[in-house]
């Protein structure tokens, strides 16, 4: 027997319109209500008719994804985010167009633009505003609609995790450049250390490229310069993989002699067992597209901070030598 949306609405104690909006991925449904409706749908074994859903959802919207100069489109992080955004667009039947880095000669009509990569944000957002194009940023910038992981909270979580394992000699591999995300991660890490008491900690921060090679070089150079941390926090998982490789080449055992943790939650793609402060990338994609639709409807700008969480792994352990 086919389940109807009226039955779902009755059991979830919402209107049929609300159920329909949940099925079609509208952003106007409160998160708690959406979760409740989805739970009822799962309990009843409801599966939307794909043909009817496609007809009801067929969108007039064309949304451009503007990556800009300097982004490594081959990086594991970019590809995970990209796939999540494509899935989100497909579920909402939205046309998704990859834009060139230079939009000065672009003529194809767009309803809105999703901006990725926080370099030259002010210039890029001004360019879109001058053309009256609604825009949403994946990243941080005041006064515009944007969505980002809780980078500061993630940095604090990394500090709390390593300190909780007894590590008092700490190294942070950070990133060169002007992007806000790595500054926030570093700030959060320092906040966590200060809350514990800096006088009890030996802490060094170095800067390099946010890549596997960048992490490798920073870790190798720090070790050769005489740094002997027991815990290393890397601004990205890619850097953590590089640091891990450098330690292996140096004959330093992980995690017995040194704990290594990253940020992003890409252990499955990069190195199983890597401990990391993980982003909820599917949720970031969902919020990004929801904000784009709100921007098209001329709703006020909104800034969304998506919580992060600890992805535990075998690359961290109690500090050696009973430092705890």
Residue pairs with C-beta under 8 A, 6 or more apart in sequence:
3 44
3 45
3 46
5 16
5 19
5 20
5 23
6 16
7 44
8 19
8 37
8 40
8 41
8 44
8 46
9 15
9 16
9 18
9 19
11 40
11 43
11 44
12 18
12 19
12 36
12 37
12 40
14 33
14 36
14 37
18 29
18 33
18 37
19 37
20 56
21 28
21 29
22 29
22 33
22 34
22 37
22 38
22 41
23 41
23 48
23 53
24 53
24 56
24 57
24 92
25 57
25 88
25 91
25 92
25 289
26 293
27 289
27 290
27 291
27 293
27 294
29 37
40 46
54 93
57 92
57 93
58 93
59 92
59 93
59 94
59 95
60 111
61 94
61 95
61 111
61 112
61 293
61 296
62 94
62 95
62 97
62 108
62 109
62 110
62 111
63 89
63 94
63 95
63 96
63 97
63 110
63 111
63 112
63 113
63 114
63 289
63 292
64 97
64 98
64 99
64 110
64 112
64 113
64 114
65 85
65 96
65 97
65 98
65 99
65 113
65 114
65 116
66 99
66 101
66 103
66 113
66 114
66 115
66 116
66 124
67 73
67 98
67 99
67 101
67 116
67 117
68 101
68 115
68 116
68 117
68 119
68 120
68 124
69 101
69 119
69 120
70 117
70 119
71 78
71 116
71 117
72 78
72 211
73 79
75 211
75 238
76 237
76 238
76 266
76 269
76 270
77 236
77 237
77 238
77 264
77 266
80 266
80 269
80 281
81 116
81 138
81 281
81 284
81 285
84 281
84 282
84 284
84 285
85 96
85 114
85 285
85 288
85 289
86 96
87 282
87 285
88 282
88 285
88 286
88 288
88 289
89 95
89 96
89 289
90 96
92 289
92 293
94 289
97 108
97 110
99 106
99 113
100 106
103 127
110 133
111 134
111 296
112 133
112 134
112 135
112 136
112 292
112 295
112 296
113 128
113 133
113 134
113 135
113 136
114 135
114 136
114 138
114 288
114 289
114 292
115 121
115 124
115 125
115 128
115 135
115 136
115 137
115 138
115 139
116 138
116 139
117 139
117 179
118 137
118 139
118 140
118 141
118 179
118 180
118 181
119 177
119 178
119 179
121 137
121 139
121 141
122 141
125 135
125 137
125 141
125 144
128 134
128 135
129 135
134 292
134 295
134 296
134 298
135 144
135 145
135 295
136 144
136 145
136 146
136 147
136 288
136 291
136 292
136 295
137 144
137 145
137 146
137 147
138 146
138 147
138 148
138 284
138 288
139 146
139 148
139 179
139 180
139 181
140 146
140 148
140 151
140 180
140 181
140 184
141 180
143 301
144 301
145 291
145 292
145 294
145 295
145 301
145 302
145 303
146 291
146 303
146 304
147 284
147 287
147 288
147 291
147 303
147 304
147 305
147 306
148 181
148 284
148 304
148 305
148 306
149 181
149 279
149 280
149 284
149 305
149 306
149 307
149 308
150 305
150 306
150 307
150 308
151 180
151 181
151 182
151 184
151 185
151 188
151 263
151 308
152 184
152 185
152 187
152 188
152 191
153 188
153 307
153 308
154 185
154 188
154 263
154 277
154 279
154 308
155 184
155 185
155 186
155 187
155 188
155 189
155 190
155 191
155 192
155 233
155 263
155 277
156 188
156 189
156 191
156 192
156 195
157 188
157 192
157 277
157 308
157 309
157 310
158 185
158 188
158 189
158 192
158 233
158 261
158 263
158 277
159 170
159 188
159 189
159 190
159 191
159 192
159 193
159 195
159 196
159 233
160 192
161 261
161 275
161 310
161 316
162 170
162 231
162 233
162 259
162 261
162 316
163 192
163 193
163 196
163 201
165 231
165 259
165 316
165 317
165 318
165 319
165 324
166 318
166 319
166 322
166 323
166 324
167 229
167 230
167 231
167 259
167 319
167 323
168 200
168 201
168 202
168 230
168 319
168 323
169 201
169 202
169 228
169 229
169 230
169 231
169 323
170 193
170 201
170 202
170 203
170 204
170 229
170 230
170 231
170 232
170 233
171 203
171 204
171 205
171 206
171 222
171 227
171 229
171 231
171 232
171 233
172 186
172 189
172 203
172 204
172 205
172 206
172 232
172 233
172 234
172 235
173 206
173 208
173 215
173 218
173 219
173 222
173 232
173 233
173 234
173 235
173 239
173 240
173 243
174 182
174 185
174 186
174 205
174 206
174 207
174 208
174 235
175 182
175 207
175 208
175 209
175 210
175 214
175 235
175 236
175 239
176 207
176 208
176 209
182 210
182 235
185 235
185 263
186 205
186 235
189 233
190 203
193 201
193 203
202 229
204 222
204 227
204 229
206 218
206 221
206 222
207 218
208 214
208 215
208 217
208 218
208 239
209 217
210 235
210 236
210 238
210 239
211 238
211 239
211 242
212 238
212 239
212 241
212 242
212 245
213 242
214 238
214 239
214 242
215 234
215 236
215 238
215 239
215 240
215 241
215 242
215 243
215 246
216 242
216 243
216 245
216 246
217 242
217 246
218 239
218 242
218 243
219 232
219 242
219 243
219 246
219 247
220 246
220 249
220 250
222 229
223 246
223 247
223 250
223 252
229 258
230 257
230 258
230 259
230 319
230 320
230 321
230 323
231 258
231 259
231 260
231 261
231 316
231 319
232 240
232 243
232 258
232 259
232 260
232 261
233 261
233 262
233 263
234 240
234 243
234 260
234 261
234 262
234 263
235 262
235 263
236 262
236 263
236 264
237 262
237 263
237 264
237 265
237 266
237 267
237 270
237 271
237 274
237 276
238 262
238 264
238 266
238 270
239 262
240 260
240 261
240 262
240 263
240 271
240 274
240 276
240 315
241 262
241 270
241 271
241 274
243 260
244 254
244 260
244 271
244 274
244 315
247 253
247 254
247 258
247 260
248 254
252 258
254 260
254 315
255 314
255 315
255 316
255 317
256 317
256 320
257 320
259 275
259 315
259 316
259 317
259 319
260 274
260 275
260 315
260 316
261 274
261 275
261 276
261 277
261 313
261 315
261 316
262 274
262 275
262 276
262 277
263 276
263 277
264 276
264 277
264 278
264 279
265 276
265 277
265 278
265 279
265 281
265 308
265 311
266 274
266 276
267 273
267 274
267 275
267 276
267 311
267 313
272 313
273 313
273 314
273 315
274 311
274 313
274 315
275 310
275 311
275 312
275 313
275 314
275 315
275 316
276 310
276 311
276 313
277 308
277 309
277 310
277 311
278 308
278 309
278 310
278 311
279 306
279 308
280 306
280 307
280 308
280 309
283 306
284 306
287 304
287 306
291 302
291 304
294 302
295 301
318 324
